[in-house]
Amino acid sequence: MNHDKFLEYVQAENKVEPKDMMPDDYRKLLVRQISQHAHSEVVGMLPEANWITRAPSLRRKMALLAKIQDEAGHGLYLYAATETLGNGEIAADRDTTYNDMLAGKAKYSSIFNYPALSWADIGAIGWLVDGAAIMNQVMLMGNSYGPYSRAMVRICKEESFHQRQGYEILMTLCRGTKEQKELAQDALNRFWWPALMMFGPNDEASPNSQKSMNYRVKRESNDSLRQRFIDVTVPQAEFLGLKIPDEQLKWNEERQHYDFGELPWDEFMEVLKGNGPANKKRLETKRKAQTDHAWVKEAAIAFAAKQKAEV
C-alpha cells in the first residue's frame, strides 16, 4: 500500500492492525507517542506514591493505592501496544523504549516534573491532571491504530474515576476549615498552568501535531483541546468556590468560550529540557528502581524459561 492509499485508508476511519503494511513514519510516530504515553503513566505514579503513608484516612489510602495500581496497568497496556510496532528495523520492545526514557532520550508528560507538596495537590492532580488526560484520551479511543485504540477504552474509564476522586478530595477540603480551603486554592494556583501545558505547544509551534492528525492518531488540535478543557473546568472551580489564577480569564459571549491569558511557555520549554522542579528526582528514582529491582525481572524470566522447558 503506497503512502497516498494508506492516508486514504486511515482517513476513511479504518483501523490499522500490527501485521498490516504501514509507512515507516506512521510506525515511528506511534512508537514515540504510545511509549511516551506509557512513560507518563509510570512516572505519574511517583508524586502520588509519596502520599500513600500520609493520606488522611484508611479510605483515602485505599483509593490512592487503587489509583496508582490503575496507572501501573495503563503503563503495561501501552508498552504492550508499543511492542506490536517493532519490525526489526524500528525498535519498539519494552526494554528499549523504557531505557530511552531513563536515558532522557524519550519524554513523559511535563506535569509530572512538578512536586506534590500537600494532600490538596493529590486532589488537584486528580481533578486537573487526570481531567486534562481524559480530554485528550477520549479522542484517542478513535485513533487509527487498533491496539492503541482498544487500550484507551479501559484507560479512559479508569481515568474518569481518578478525576472524580480528585475533585471529591478538593470538595471535601473546600467544605472544611479556612486553612483547608486555602490548601485547595494553593494547589489550584500551582497546578493550573502546568495542567494547561499538558496539551502541548500552541498548534503553530507543534511539529508533530498535524502529521498525527493526518494519520488519524490525534483527532483534535492542542489548542482546541485546551480551550475545551478550560470551558469545562472553570465552572467546576466556581462550584468549589475557588478562583482560577488567571486575571485575563473572561467569558467571551461572541465566541461562546473563555478567553484566557498567555501560558508560561518559557517555563514549559525549561521543563522539557530537564530543568523542571522535579525532573532529576523523577529519573533518579526510576533509574534506582531499575537497578535495585533487576533481580525481580531476572527471576521472572528464569521461571518462565523453566516452565517452558518442562512442557
Helices and strands as residue ranges (DSSP letters): H 3-11, H 24-43, H 45-49, H 58-83, H 94-102, G 110-113, H 119-124, I 125-129, H 130-140, H 146-174, H 178-197, G 203-205, H 209-214, H 222-240, E 250-252, E 257-259, H 265-270, I 271-275, H 279-292, H 294-310
